[in-house]
Amino acid sequence: MKRLPIAVCLVRWTLAQRRRLVALTTAELLLGSLVFYARLNETVFGGPLPSAARAQDGSGLAERAPNLLGLWLDPQTGLLRWAPVLALAFWGAWLLARSRRTHVAAAIPERREAERVAELLVATVGAHWLVAAFTVDSAEGPWFPGLPLFAAVPAMAALAAWGIRHARPAGGVLAVLTLALSCWVLGDAWTGAAEGWMSAAH
């Protein structure tokens, strides 16, 4: 599923450039890889995702839906609890939506390229978010906070960088807060007994 946004964006961009053969080839290669990995996971893990190998606890999509918010906002393990600067990724996504509405890219080719990159980043983060939310049983667990979403952090950082250009004071405060939290975690790990997810890391 994480490959789908990349496939969709590549096909859309090549079709927009009227390169239909390249678009068709791209779609076939990416969809072919999706089918291959899905079949491989079915054989090895008993399901389309590796998480199917875990013991089933009866929890379905409805029971895991709270993870959609918990992965970000859980008081103990939510990603924004420990890296609040990544909240600017949502601001970057809003800036993309506003830019698309104003049609600035029609007059500035460089803006069109920036919008395409941001669109891919938003799609990548969204896909990782959905996969993480519905493949873990709970936002809390014996892992470092934010680990289920960690693969999307580079894309979030790029979106946050776009956001901080338009919200420098708020971005500065969030960046300092994130740095302070990181220092507190390191200091606590060095000076105190490891507890919770930190004990698992040890």
Secondary structure as UniProt FT lines:
FT   TURN            2..3
FT   HELIX           4..16
FT   TURN            17..18
FT   HELIX           20..45
FT   HELIX           50..53
FT   HELIX           61..64
FT   TURN            65..66
FT   HELIX           67..73
FT   TURN            75..77
FT   HELIX           79..82
FT   HELIX           84..87
FT   HELIX           88..102
FT   HELIX           104..106
FT   HELIX           109..135
FT   TURN            145..146
FT   HELIX           147..152
FT   HELIX           153..165
FT   HELIX           168..191
FT   HELIX           197..201
//
